[in-house]
Amino acid sequence: MESIEVQDVIDKTSLDFKPAIQFCYRVALRSFLHHNGYGLPKTSLQYVSQAWHRGYKREEIQRLLAQLRKQYHRLFVMVAAESGLRSHVLMALRYRHVMEDLESGTVPVAIRLEPRSHTGKKAAGYTFLGFGSIELLRECMEKGLVEARADARLIPRSYFSVWAAIHRASRRAGLDHKIQTCHGFRKYFENALDDANIDHEKKMIIEGHLAGTRARHYTDRDIEQLREIYIRSYPFIELGPTVTTNNVEKAEWHNRLAQIESQVARQKLLEAKLTVLEDELD
């Protein structure tokens, strides 16, 4: 068949799907044919989101956790919210990725992924497990849900089963339907780093927006610098205990207090820098 006819068939058969799946369908088929030596005419494939989806808020994740019955579902939520990793990376996490710091008692625990995980458009960040994730992970290990074995998966379930459980729990909790079931945790994490007002370059490295050469060649020494930044940001990331609607206001006040403390610390730093400059001018 002529290549243009093949492209027409791809476009026609994709119309049965939703816009996002149409885009993935066309890209996947073109890639498959290309790698098997069949060239197609050039095209400009671009997906435009049909609606804006916000991330979770702290009290919404707390209500969600209260609805989840299985420990490994709760673990997925905690790790996703405290690390900001994308779902495909979370499902690929192994015990070896956290073993070094977890067994030495270093907190927060660095997630040490293979170099290939930090490349490409969907690169994973140089991030950590917070105190809540570590506590829940240890509970899962004590119950035998997660094995202390290098190749053991941290989330020993399929992605669909995890997604379905979280989706059902969000409906029971009455959460906004516009929140993306799993990707909303990454948005929560990125918003928390924004609130913490940390150095923008370091923020990009933690999130996985690795554009520069320096970011792609981080060393263990740099991980320690990022750990300090993560610790300073943790009051904004921390989920705290699960809550019901009766004590949501308390959780919101906790978040506000952390923001005020961070602003005071920044003000003191600026005043110290101003004093140094005045001394130099004198």
Secondary structure, DSSP 8 states (H G I E B T S, - for coil): --HHHHHHHHHHHGGGS-HHHHHHHHHHHHHHHHHTT------------SS------HHHHHHHHHH--SHHHHHHHHHHHHH---HHHHHH-BTHHHHHHHHHT-SSEE----GGGG-STT---S-EE-HHHHHHHHHHHHTTSS-SSTT-BSS-S-HHHHHHHHHHHHHHTT--TTS-TTHHHHHHHHHHHHHHT--HHHHHHHHT---SHHHHT--HHHHHHHHHHHHHHHHHH---S---GGGHHHHHHHHHHHHHHHHHHHHHHHHHHHHHHHHHH-
